[in-house]
Amino acid sequence: MLVKAIGTSKVSIRLSLWDNFNEMQHDDPVPQYTYLVNRISELYPGLAYIHVTEPRIVNFEVQDPKGKSNDFIREIWSLRSLISAGGYTRDLAIEWADTKGDIIAFGRTFISNPDLPRRLEQNIALTPYDRSTFYDVGWRQGIYRLPICMISLLTVDVEFCTPV
Ligand SMILES: Cc1cc2nc3c(=O)[nH]c(=O)nc-3n(C[C@H](O)[C@H](O)[C@H](O)COP(=O)(O)O)c2cc1C
């Protein structure tokens, strides 16, 4: 329906195949998602991108992926845009972008670091997130009260700054 309405290139899909959020865990998601990504490739090769969450994140906790991997999706969807999210640090993001060719997405650290791209670019320490504030309503905390690191607005290289 979306593809018909706005065109394939403006549509994408996010696949969270390893998570157990809302009790959705599979014992082995690989066969089903192999089929799904193959069908997407056949029917909608011009989809803007596929976005995957990594098996290192389950229910918001970083854990050992124990051999689980999205590489089978990378193989099927090869040469097209794949965004990967889940527990990335700056170093890990650089390593995966370089070795796997993924576009890296950040979730929680973006909430506590609205200037995240600049901080990553300049290797400035990140403000830790506070999960208890994520869903705060109003202007008190969480995503509505975003500390911006002023030094990151400068174009000089700095290693650390205190959020204001
Ligand atoms: C406040 C909040 C809301 C989120 N909402 C969604 C959502 O609606 N759909 C979804 O697929 N993921 C959602 N996520 C998961 C993130 O998109 C991301 O996959 C997850 O936080 C792992 O990436 P990270 O380790 O960089 O945070 C949410 C995460 C947070 C913190």
The ligand as a Gaussian input file, in Angstrom:
#p B3LYP/6-31G(d) Opt

LIG

0 1
 C       12.496000       5.686000      23.719000
 C       12.702000       4.614000      22.671000
 C       11.684000       4.297000      21.787000
 C       11.877000       3.321000      20.805000
 N       10.861000       3.033000      19.938000
 C       11.047000       2.102000      18.976000
 C       10.009000       1.810000      18.053000
 O        8.915000       2.362000      18.102000
 N       10.245000       0.859000      17.096000
 C       11.453000       0.219000      17.005000
 O       11.633000      -0.625000      16.117000
 N       12.450000       0.490000      17.872000
 C       12.285000       1.402000      18.846000
 N       13.286000       1.650000      19.736000
 C       14.556000       0.901000      19.617000
 C       15.613000       1.744000      18.932000
 O       15.184000       2.113000      17.645000
 C       16.958000       0.991000      18.798000
 O       16.814000      -0.140000      17.970000
 C       17.459000       0.511000      20.129000
 O       17.418000       1.543000      21.062000
 C       18.875000      -0.057000      19.985000
 O       19.766000       0.931000      19.510000
 P       20.709000       1.716000      20.558000
 O       21.504000       0.647000      21.284000
 O       21.562000       2.608000      19.712000
 O       19.819000       2.453000      21.487000
 C       13.115000       2.630000      20.718000
 C       14.138000       2.953000      21.613000
 C       13.937000       3.923000      22.573000
 C       15.083000       4.220000      23.526000

